[in-house]
Amino acid sequence: MSRRRREMGIRMALGAPAGTVRSMVVRDGGRLAIAGIACGSAGAIAATRFLRSLLFGVSATEPAVFAAAAAVLAGVALVATWIPARTATKVDLLEALRD
């Protein structure tokens, strides 16, 4: 967000509502999170062949475990993007434009 500070300042100076700027930042972060979760899930499924001998009492491809892990990661990503998005909407417009 520090690199896009000027962009956010210009958007808000031109009249963009704070909610629009916040949703833009969260959406951009969400796209990256979804891509990461998809790649990580694919890698985890591919690694199950090697991990089957280490798992006891649980299937290597347990759908509930994959869904829970994806949900936790999505929640963390939401919080990790919401905090900078909230900070971006509170930036001093004159200071951002001067930078």
URSUL-V50259 format. One record per backbone hydrogen bond with DSSP energy under -1.0 kcal/mol. CO is the residue of the C=O (numbers start at 0). NH is the residue of the N-H. If there is no record, write none. Layout:
co=CO nh=NH
co=CO nh=NH
This chain:
co=3 nh=7
co=4 nh=8
co=5 nh=9
co=6 nh=10
co=7 nh=11
co=8 nh=12
co=9 nh=13
co=10 nh=15
co=11 nh=14
co=16 nh=20
co=17 nh=21
co=18 nh=22
co=19 nh=23
co=20 nh=24
co=21 nh=25
co=22 nh=26
co=23 nh=27
co=24 nh=28
co=25 nh=29
co=26 nh=30
co=27 nh=31
co=28 nh=32
co=29 nh=33
co=30 nh=34
co=31 nh=35
co=32 nh=36
co=33 nh=37
co=34 nh=38
co=35 nh=39
co=36 nh=40
co=37 nh=41
co=38 nh=42
co=39 nh=43
co=40 nh=44
co=41 nh=45
co=42 nh=46
co=46 nh=50
co=47 nh=51
co=50 nh=53
co=58 nh=61
co=61 nh=65
co=62 nh=66
co=63 nh=67
co=64 nh=68
co=65 nh=69
co=66 nh=70
co=67 nh=71
co=68 nh=72
co=69 nh=73
co=70 nh=74
co=71 nh=75
co=72 nh=76
co=73 nh=77
co=74 nh=78
co=75 nh=79
co=76 nh=80
co=77 nh=81
co=78 nh=82
co=80 nh=84
co=81 nh=85
co=82 nh=86
co=83 nh=87
co=84 nh=88
co=91 nh=95
co=92 nh=96
co=93 nh=97
co=94 nh=98
